[in-house]
Amino acid sequence: MQSPLPPSAGLTEKLFEELLTELRTERSSMREQHHELVKERKTERRWKTFFQLALIGIPLLGTIAYVIFFTSAMGFQWGPFGSVVGVVRIDGEISSHSLASAKHVIPILEKAFANPSVKAVVLSIDSPGGAPAESERIYTAIESLKRKHQKPVVAVINNMGASAAYMIAIHADKIYAEKWSRNLGLVFK
């Protein structure tokens, strides 16, 4: 037979169980605190990294934008990087108040001829014609630029190339038009 436990042994077991329970709750609270500290440190590191990137990145981006913008404004060209064909559009009525006026077309022609990457200039014409004086200014500029830069000029008549537009086209080295294009002066079979 077993002897009954002394009353102090039951008290010791209760104290031991309470002590274990208290240690477990402290351990779990310490784990929670540890996880919260880790989260805070990660958040602090992220903000620190963000501010460092902002402190370095924003001035760097500003400097890059400054260099790109002002070097372009001073005449430095970033592209094109290979041989290209310059396309000059002559759309709509040729008059002094339209986009197909000499004051708009001639600077574009000069830019296309002056660019060393442009190997040929294409006149994309879609015009019902217009003022002969404007047309004369444009084709005189074409003739002058062709002599100066020795680049071929090709006229492509899209839907219409009549009257003053035709006067510009005949000063190109070649004229291309399809049978459905309306051209006064050109006969295609």
C-alpha positions in Angstrom: 0.0 0.0 0.0 1.0 3.5 -0.7 1.4 6.0 2.0 -0.6 9.1 1.6 1.3 12.1 0.3 2.2 14.7 2.9 0.1 17.9 2.6 3.2 19.9 1.6 3.7 17.7 -1.6 0.4 18.8 -3.1 1.3 22.4 -2.4 4.6 22.0 -4.1 3.0 20.5 -7.2 0.5 23.4 -7.3 3.3 25.9 -7.0 5.3 24.1 -9.7 2.3 24.1 -12.1 1.7 27.8 -11.4 5.4 28.5 -12.0 5.3 26.6 -15.3 2.1 28.4 -16.4 3.6 31.8 -15.5 6.9 30.9 -17.4 4.8 29.9 -20.5 2.9 33.1 -20.5 6.1 35.1 -20.1 7.7 33.2 -23.0 4.7 33.8 -25.3 4.6 37.5 -24.4 8.4 37.8 -25.0 7.9 36.1 -28.4 5.2 38.6 -29.3 7.4 41.5 -28.2 10.3 40.1 -30.2 8.0 39.8 -33.3 6.8 43.4 -32.8 10.4 44.6 -32.4 11.4 42.8 -35.6 8.5 44.4 -37.5 9.5 47.9 -36.2 13.1 47.4 -37.2 12.0 46.3 -40.7 9.8 49.3 -41.0 12.6 51.6 -39.8 15.0 50.1 -42.3 12.4 50.5 -45.1 11.9 54.2 -44.3 15.6 54.7 -43.9 16.3 53.1 -47.3 13.4 55.2 -48.8 14.8 58.5 -47.5 18.4 57.6 -48.6 17.1 56.8 -52.1 15.1 60.0 -52.1 18.0 62.0 -50.9 20.3 60.5 -53.6 17.8 59.6 -56.3 15.8 62.9 -56.7 18.9 65.1 -57.2 20.4 62.4 -59.6 17.2 62.3 -61.6 17.1 66.1 -61.7 20.7 66.2 -62.9 19.9 63.7 -65.7 16.9 65.6 -66.8 18.9 68.8 -66.7 21.6 67.3 -68.9 19.2 65.8 -71.4 17.1 68.9 -71.7 19.8 71.6 -71.9 22.1 69.6 -74.1 19.2 69.2 -76.5 18.5 72.9 -76.3 22.1 73.7 -77.0 21.9 71.7 -80.3 23.3 68.3 -79.2 21.3 65.5 -80.9 20.6 62.2 -79.1 19.3 60.4 -82.2 18.6 59.0 -84.6 21.4 56.5 -84.2 21.4 55.0 -87.7 20.5 55.9 -91.3 17.0 57.1 -91.7 14.6 58.6 -94.2 13.3 62.1 -93.4 9.5 62.4 -94.1 8.1 65.8 -94.6 4.3 66.0 -94.6 2.5 68.4 -96.8 -1.2 67.9 -95.8 -4.1 70.1 -96.5 -4.4 73.3 -98.4 -1.1 75.1 -99.2 -1.7 78.6 -98.0 0.1 81.2 -95.8 -2.3 80.4 -92.8 -2.2 76.6 -92.9 0.2 73.9 -91.7 1.2 73.3 -95.3 2.6 76.9 -95.6 6.1 77.7 -96.6 6.9 79.1 -93.1 6.0 75.7 -91.6 7.4 73.3 -94.3 10.7 75.0 -95.1 12.2 74.7 -91.5 11.2 71.0 -91.5 12.9 70.5 -94.9 16.0 72.3 -93.7 16.1 70.1 -90.6 15.7 66.9 -92.6 18.4 67.9 -95.1 20.9 69.1 -92.5 20.7 66.0 -90.4 23.6 63.7 -91.4 21.6 60.5 -90.4 18.9 61.4 -93.0 19.9 59.7 -96.3 16.9 60.7 -98.3 13.9 63.0 -98.0 10.3 61.9 -98.7 7.6 64.5 -99.4 4.4 62.9 -98.2 1.8 64.9 -100.1 -1.9 64.9 -99.5 -3.1 68.3 -100.7 -5.8 69.8 -103.0 -3.3 72.5 -103.8 -3.5 76.1 -102.9 -1.5 79.3 -103.3 1.2 79.2 -106.1 3.4 81.7 -104.3 3.6 79.4 -101.2 4.3 76.4 -103.5 7.0 78.3 -105.2 8.8 79.2 -101.9 8.7 75.5 -100.9 10.0 74.1 -104.2 12.7 76.8 -104.4 13.8 75.7 -101.0 13.8 72.1 -102.1 16.0 72.8 -105.1 18.4 74.9 -103.0 18.7 72.2 -100.3 19.1 69.4 -102.9 22.1 71.3 -104.4 23.6 72.0 -101.0 23.2 68.6 -99.4 23.1 66.2 -102.3 20.3 64.1 -101.0 17.6 62.4 -103.1 14.0 63.7 -102.8 11.0 61.4 -103.4 7.4 62.7 -103.6 4.7 60.3 -102.6 1.2 61.4 -103.5 -1.3 59.8 -101.1 -4.9 60.7 -101.9 -4.5 64.0 -103.7 -1.7 66.1 -105.1 -3.2 68.7 -107.3 -2.4 72.2 -108.3 0.3 73.8 -106.0 1.0 70.4 -104.5 1.8 69.0 -108.0 4.1 72.0 -108.5 6.1 70.9 -105.4 6.1 67.2 -106.4 7.6 67.8 -109.9 10.8 69.1 -108.2 11.4 65.8 -106.5 13.7 63.3 -108.1 10.9 60.7 -108.3 7.2 60.8 -107.9 5.1 57.9 -106.6 1.4 57.8 -106.9 -1.2 55.0 -107.1 -3.9 54.9 -109.7 -6.5 56.0 -107.2 -4.6 59.1 -106.3 -6.1 62.3 -107.8 -3.4 64.2 -109.6 -3.7 67.0 -112.0 -1.0 66.8 -114.6 0.1 63.2 -114.0 -1.2 60.4 -116.1 -0.9 56.8 -114.8 -1.9 53.7 -116.6 
